[in-house]
């Protein structure tokens, strides 16, 4: 019940080509185990700035912020708890941030990005594999990755709450 919101981190880096936008359609999704049961949640308030060209990865950039106050797990009391001091401390740290450092191509629309993820006052470098599929003028980005909530000071070690948070992002421009 503590770290379910942790996955919001995932969130942190949405994708879109050559633009700045606020995503109002697809929330960042996350999943964490609590008492052996998968708990799903979303972060619906996030913004991004992307300049991504698969033919020019050196000059490509992705930056995003997510608002942990928009965390929803289906239980309002749990959401409030996650926004509190022990977890995301939204009063002091109102944003989760992610910024790309570099990209590599893995072929056929698959890429790996090295990002700096900041949650609260902790910054860590993470590797995020993602896909981009073009369909006419649209590009669809999708990513699935895992972070350890304890690395970012989200809650404490627990026998009940899992440490690993799976983050899923799907976005179409």
Backbone bond lengths (Angstrom), bond angles and torsions (degrees), N, CA, C in turn:
res aa  C-N    CA-C-N  psi(-1)  N-CA   C-N-CA  omega(-1)  CA-C   N-CA-C  phi
1 X - - - 1.442 - - 1.516 109.34 -
2 X 1.279 117.23 -14.39 1.452 122.24 -175.68 1.520 111.30 -83.13
3 X 1.282 117.27 -60.08 1.448 122.17 -166.47 1.509 114.36 -97.36
4 X 1.272 117.93 7.38 1.450 119.80 -178.57 1.506 110.79 -53.38
5 X 1.268 115.96 -31.80 1.448 122.16 -177.36 1.511 111.58 -79.80
6 X 1.252 116.27 -15.40 1.451 121.84 -178.46 1.509 111.36 -51.10
7 X 1.254 116.29 -36.81 1.448 120.08 -177.96 1.495 112.60 -58.91
8 X 1.255 115.41 -16.50 1.442 118.33 177.61 1.494 109.49 -47.91
9 X 1.264 115.57 -26.96 1.440 120.44 179.03 1.507 110.68 -50.99
10 X 1.136 113.27 -39.54 1.381 120.21 178.26 1.426 114.87 -52.81
11 X 0.687 115.02 -37.67 1.404 132.04 175.31 1.463 113.98 -49.20
12 X 1.143 111.48 -42.24 1.415 123.56 -170.53 1.485 116.06 -46.69
13 X 1.210 119.89 -18.81 1.426 114.33 -179.08 1.506 109.41 -139.44
14 X 1.263 114.86 95.43 1.448 122.51 173.37 1.520 108.92 -83.64
15 X 1.291 114.50 167.89 1.455 117.68 -177.44 1.516 111.51 -126.57
16 X 1.312 115.78 138.25 1.449 122.26 168.68 1.517 108.02 -161.99
17 X 1.297 116.80 150.49 1.454 121.10 -174.18 1.522 111.47 -88.51
18 X 1.309 116.36 131.47 1.454 124.91 171.20 1.520 114.28 46.05
19 X 1.322 117.94 49.61 1.451 117.02 178.44 1.514 111.59 -163.76
20 X 1.305 113.53 171.21 1.453 119.86 171.74 1.515 104.60 -122.92
21 X 1.311 116.17 136.25 1.443 118.14 -175.64 1.511 110.35 -158.49
22 X 1.303 114.99 166.08 1.451 121.97 173.67 1.511 106.08 -114.76
23 X 1.304 116.27 125.81 1.452 120.39 -178.38 1.517 109.09 -83.42
24 X 1.306 116.91 117.28 1.461 120.59 179.43 1.522 111.25 -110.73
25 X 1.315 117.40 2.78 1.461 120.08 -176.33 1.524 112.17 -107.14
26 X 1.320 117.50 -59.95 1.463 121.66 -173.99 1.526 110.96 -100.08
27 X 1.327 117.17 113.63 1.472 118.29 175.89 1.520 110.83 -76.46
28 X 1.299 115.25 161.75 1.464 121.20 170.40 1.523 105.44 -75.50
29 X 1.306 116.54 132.55 1.466 120.06 179.88 1.521 109.09 -108.57
30 X 1.332 115.82 148.81 1.458 120.15 176.33 1.517 109.80 -143.93
31 X 1.339 114.45 163.07 1.457 120.93 -178.47 1.521 108.39 -147.37
32 X 1.343 115.00 136.78 1.462 121.25 177.65 1.528 108.09 -144.16
33 X 1.316 115.92 150.81 1.472 120.05 177.39 1.519 109.41 -86.58
34 X 1.338 115.08 133.47 1.458 122.49 175.21 1.520 106.83 -134.25
35 X 1.311 116.19 117.80 1.462 121.73 -176.73 1.533 110.58 55.26
36 X 1.340 116.16 37.50 1.458 121.31 177.03 1.517 115.05 80.10
37 X 1.325 117.55 -0.67 1.465 121.91 -178.54 1.523 108.83 -111.21
38 X 1.337 116.59 136.65 1.460 120.23 176.56 1.527 109.64 -69.93
39 X 1.316 115.78 127.78 1.461 122.05 175.63 1.522 106.72 -110.25
40 X 1.324 116.10 125.86 1.452 122.16 179.91 1.515 110.30 -100.60
41 X 1.323 115.76 149.66 1.447 120.49 177.00 1.515 110.39 -155.02
42 X 1.329 114.38 172.61 1.455 120.32 179.12 1.524 110.24 -137.94
43 X 1.307 114.45 160.32 1.462 123.39 168.00 1.522 104.24 -126.10
44 X 1.307 115.70 112.19 1.464 119.21 -172.17 1.521 114.28 -94.51
45 X 1.320 118.07 -18.12 1.464 121.14 -177.02 1.522 109.46 -104.65
46 X 1.332 115.69 102.62 1.458 120.31 178.68 1.517 109.80 -149.17
47 X 1.331 114.87 150.95 1.459 121.91 -179.74 1.514 109.26 -130.51
48 X 1.312 115.56 157.18 1.451 119.35 -177.28 1.518 111.04 -147.77
49 X 1.305 113.24 159.47 1.460 122.12 173.16 1.520 105.59 -135.91
50 X 1.336 115.69 119.56 1.461 118.92 -174.03 1.524 111.08 -134.29
51 X 1.288 113.64 136.16 1.454 122.94 170.67 1.526 104.32 -134.29
52 X 1.323 116.19 91.68 1.462 120.27 -173.12 1.517 109.94 -124.24
53 X 1.305 115.27 119.82 1.462 122.26 178.00 1.524 107.20 -126.68
54 X 1.332 117.61 111.69 1.468 120.04 -178.10 1.530 113.62 -60.44
55 X 1.342 116.71 -17.27 1.470 120.10 178.40 1.526 111.94 -94.29
56 X 1.326 116.63 -4.89 1.461 121.18 179.51 1.531 108.83 -142.11
57 X 1.308 116.17 67.85 1.464 121.48 -175.93 1.526 112.24 -66.89
58 X 1.316 118.22 -28.49 1.467 120.98 -178.35 1.525 111.40 -61.99
59 X 1.324 116.75 -38.04 1.460 120.51 -179.26 1.530 113.47 -94.96
60 X 1.318 118.15 0.96 1.461 121.56 179.96 1.523 111.20 -76.66
61 X 1.314 115.87 145.83 1.476 121.89 -178.77 1.524 109.75 -142.99
62 X 1.316 114.78 145.23 1.463 121.89 172.61 1.517 107.21 -137.31
63 X 1.326 116.07 126.31 1.466 122.05 175.35 1.524 106.83 -134.26
64 X 1.323 115.93 144.14 1.456 119.16 179.19 1.516 111.04 -154.31
65 X 1.312 114.50 158.12 1.458 121.59 172.62 1.522 107.98 -131.95
66 X 1.318 115.04 148.13 1.462 121.11 176.82 1.527 107.95 -129.60
67 X 1.299 115.10 144.54 1.458 121.94 -178.90 1.527 109.57 -99.84
68 X 1.341 118.51 107.63 1.471 120.27 -178.50 1.528 113.58 -65.52
69 X 1.338 118.17 -12.31 1.464 119.36 175.76 1.528 111.09 -70.61
70 X 1.323 117.40 -14.70 1.468 120.22 -179.87 1.528 112.25 -94.08
71 X 1.310 117.20 12.73 1.468 121.46 178.47 1.521 109.77 -65.86
72 X 1.321 114.66 133.81 1.467 120.68 176.28 1.520 108.92 -136.24
73 X 1.330 115.10 126.76 1.469 120.95 178.64 1.520 111.72 -118.72
74 X 1.329 116.61 0.38 1.460 120.27 -177.99 1.521 112.77 96.28
75 X 1.336 116.94 -7.40 1.470 121.48 178.06 1.530 106.97 -131.72
76 X 1.323 116.28 108.19 1.466 121.35 -174.68 1.528 112.96 -58.58
77 X 1.315 118.21 -38.26 1.457 121.39 179.34 1.540 110.62 -62.84
78 X 1.317 116.56 -41.49 1.467 121.31 177.88 1.533 109.78 -65.95
79 X 1.330 116.96 -41.18 1.461 120.57 178.87 1.528 110.44 -59.15
80 X 1.319 117.23 -45.57 1.472 121.79 178.80 1.528 110.56 -61.65
81 X 1.335 115.90 -42.04 1.464 121.17 179.45 1.541 110.26 -60.61
82 X 1.321 116.11 -43.82 1.467 121.06 179.85 1.528 112.22 -65.24
83 X 1.314 116.83 -28.55 1.467 121.09 179.53 1.531 111.71 -80.06
84 X 1.319 116.96 -12.10 1.457 122.40 -176.82 1.526 114.12 -75.80
85 X 1.336 115.13 -179.70 1.474 122.77 -174.69 1.518 114.25 -57.25
86 X 1.315 117.89 -38.32 1.467 120.41 -175.79 1.537 112.17 -67.86
87 X 1.301 116.54 -26.54 1.463 119.74 -177.99 1.526 111.76 -110.19
88 X 1.328 117.92 -97.58 1.465 119.77 -175.00 1.518 115.17 -87.51
89 X 1.308 118.23 -17.04 1.462 122.20 177.67 1.535 110.44 46.73
90 X 1.339 116.01 60.26 1.463 121.57 -173.65 1.524 113.71 -64.03
91 X 1.320 117.31 -22.37 1.475 119.44 176.68 1.528 110.35 -64.26
92 X 1.315 116.63 -42.99 1.463 121.79 -177.65 1.528 112.79 -90.00
93 X 1.345 116.60 -31.78 1.463 122.20 -176.15 1.530 109.71 -128.21
94 X 1.330 117.46 81.22 1.472 121.00 -173.67 1.528 115.02 -76.55
95 X 1.339 118.61 -4.02 1.464 120.33 -178.59 1.521 111.91 -137.41
96 X 1.293 113.18 148.27 1.461 122.67 167.22 1.529 104.26 -107.52
97 X 1.315 117.37 135.29 1.462 120.52 -175.09 1.521 111.10 -125.76
98 X 1.316 114.00 147.42 1.457 119.79 174.39 1.524 108.23 -142.70
99 X 1.325 114.81 142.22 1.457 120.32 -177.88 1.529 108.87 -145.49
100 X 1.321 115.39 133.12 1.465 119.53 -178.69 1.518 111.25 -73.77
101 X 1.333 114.01 149.59 1.463 121.45 175.42 1.533 110.03 -112.72
102 X 1.347 115.49 -40.37 1.469 119.96 178.85 1.531 109.51 -167.65
103 X 1.341 113.90 161.49 1.456 121.57 -179.49 1.522 110.21 -131.12
104 X 1.330 115.38 152.72 1.459 121.51 169.41 1.521 107.86 -133.89
105 X 1.310 115.27 148.93 1.461 121.11 178.79 1.522 108.99 -92.09
106 X 1.320 114.75 139.50 1.462 120.53 175.44 1.523 110.21 -111.99
107 X 1.355 116.57 10.27 1.463 122.04 177.95 1.516 113.48 85.91
108 X 1.326 116.01 153.84 1.467 124.04 175.27 1.534 112.92 50.80
109 X 1.311 118.00 47.92 1.464 121.54 175.71 1.514 115.03 77.01
110 X 1.318 117.30 12.06 1.471 121.21 179.59 1.516 109.20 -108.72
111 X 1.349 114.41 139.05 1.453 121.04 -176.75 1.521 109.61 -140.18
112 X 1.311 114.59 162.45 1.463 121.33 171.72 1.514 106.33 -127.90
113 X 1.327 115.42 129.80 1.451 120.37 177.74 1.519 110.43 -114.22
114 X 1.320 115.66 141.54 1.453 121.76 171.30 1.531 104.88 -101.48
115 X 1.308 116.36 123.04 1.455 122.73 -174.82 1.525 110.66 -125.76
116 X 1.327 115.14 154.96 1.457 120.70 167.79 1.521 106.17 -102.12
117 X 1.322 115.97 120.73 1.456 122.66 -179.71 1.523 108.24 -108.42
118 X 1.332 115.41 127.28 1.465 120.26 176.71 1.519 109.10 -117.54
119 X 1.326 114.07 121.59 1.456 122.20 173.53 1.519 105.80 -125.80
120 X 1.318 114.97 126.34 1.459 120.45 -172.59 1.531 107.76 57.54
121 X 1.319 118.75 -129.10 1.463 119.80 -179.77 1.530 112.15 -104.47
122 X 1.321 117.13 19.48 1.462 122.31 -178.98 1.531 109.53 -107.62
123 X 1.333 115.70 127.79 1.465 122.29 175.97 1.519 108.31 -115.42
124 X 1.336 115.89 131.15 1.458 120.97 178.05 1.522 108.94 -139.91
125 X 1.315 114.89 148.62 1.457 120.80 174.70 1.527 108.15 -86.03
126 X 1.339 115.66 131.69 1.463 120.43 178.64 1.527 109.61 -131.52
127 X 1.321 114.65 155.77 1.456 122.13 177.31 1.521 108.30 -106.21
128 X 1.338 115.96 128.42 1.466 120.04 -178.24 1.520 109.48 -128.59
129 X 1.332 117.15 114.78 1.465 119.95 172.94 1.537 108.72 -79.43
130 X 1.331 116.52 142.47 1.458 119.00 177.51 1.518 109.82 -150.55
131 X 1.330 114.56 164.39 1.458 121.27 178.82 1.523 108.87 -121.62
132 X 1.328 115.51 148.18 1.450 121.80 173.02 1.521 107.38 -131.82
133 X 1.316 115.29 124.03 1.459 120.80 179.43 1.521 107.89 -119.12
134 X 1.325 116.05 128.17 1.466 120.94 177.19 1.520 109.32 -91.63
135 X 1.334 114.64 139.42 1.454 121.35 175.36 1.526 106.49 -142.02
136 X 1.321 115.82 98.05 1.462 119.62 -174.48 1.518 109.06 65.83
137 X 1.331 116.95 -125.13 1.468 121.30 178.16 1.521 112.38 -87.98
138 X 1.308 117.28 -7.47 1.462 121.52 -177.08 1.521 111.84 -91.61
139 X 1.325 114.10 149.96 1.459 121.61 171.95 1.517 108.05 -124.66
140 X 1.322 116.01 134.89 1.457 121.26 177.92 1.507 107.56 -113.34
141 X 1.337 114.77 125.23 1.458 121.94 178.37 1.526 108.62 -109.36
142 X 1.309 115.56 141.90 1.466 119.48 174.08 1.529 108.53 -146.03
143 X 1.322 114.21 141.60 1.467 120.56 179.63 1.517 109.02 -144.74
144 X 1.309 115.20 146.28 1.467 122.43 174.34 1.518 106.41 -141.26
145 X 1.332 115.24 124.61 1.458 119.75 -179.00 1.522 109.06 -152.75
146 X 1.324 115.73 170.31 1.459 122.09 -176.64 1.519 109.29 -126.44
147 X 1.328 114.83 140.96 1.462 120.39 173.47 1.527 108.10 -128.91
148 X 1.317 115.90 160.05 1.455 121.69 175.80 1.532 107.31 -99.12
149 X 1.317 117.01 117.63 1.468 122.22 -176.25 1.522 111.75 -60.68
150 X 1.331 117.15 -32.53 1.462 121.40 -178.07 1.524 111.60 -67.15
151 X 1.332 117.32 -27.76 1.463 121.25 177.47 1.526 111.56 -61.35
152 X 1.324 116.68 -22.71 1.466 121.99 -175.96 1.531 112.82 -112.33
153 X 1.316 116.84 11.75 1.464 120.35 178.42 1.512 113.55 68.72
154 X 1.327 116.73 31.38 1.455 121.72 178.33 1.526 108.24 -95.96
155 X 1.323 115.98 100.26 1.452 120.85 -177.34 1.525 111.03 73.40
156 X 1.326 113.60 -169.03 1.461 121.36 -179.80 1.518 109.47 -123.50
157 X 1.314 115.58 169.07 1.454 120.59 175.96 1.518 109.04 -58.65
158 X 1.330 116.40 139.91 1.457 120.41 -174.50 1.525 110.39 -147.18
159 X 1.314 115.80 144.62 1.463 120.05 174.98 1.525 110.65 -77.47
160 X 1.320 116.96 -20.38 1.462 122.29 -175.65 1.525 112.30 -96.25
161 X 1.320 116.30 -42.59 1.460 121.55 -175.12 1.522 110.62 -95.57
162 X 1.329 116.49 128.97 1.458 120.88 178.39 1.516 112.24 -66.40
163 X 1.313 115.70 155.12 1.465 121.15 177.66 1.525 111.28 -87.57
164 X 1.325 116.80 -32.63 1.460 122.21 -175.44 1.528 110.87 -85.66
165 X 1.337 114.77 132.46 1.458 121.55 178.19 1.522 107.58 -119.61
166 X 1.324 115.72 124.31 1.462 120.45 177.15 1.529 107.71 -90.70
167 X 1.323 115.86 131.10 1.458 121.96 -178.67 1.530 108.62 -118.04
168 X 1.336 115.12 134.26 1.457 121.27 -179.60 1.517 109.36 -127.78
169 X 1.341 114.75 129.61 1.448 120.13 179.75 1.522 108.43 -128.86
170 X 1.314 116.25 128.97 1.458 122.38 174.10 1.519 106.94 -131.09
171 X 1.314 115.39 132.60 1.448 118.99 -174.56 1.509 109.92 -151.70
172 X 1.310 116.15 137.71 1.463 119.96 177.06 1.516 109.84 -122.99
173 X 1.301 115.21 133.45 1.468 120.92 176.89 1.505 108.47 -107.39
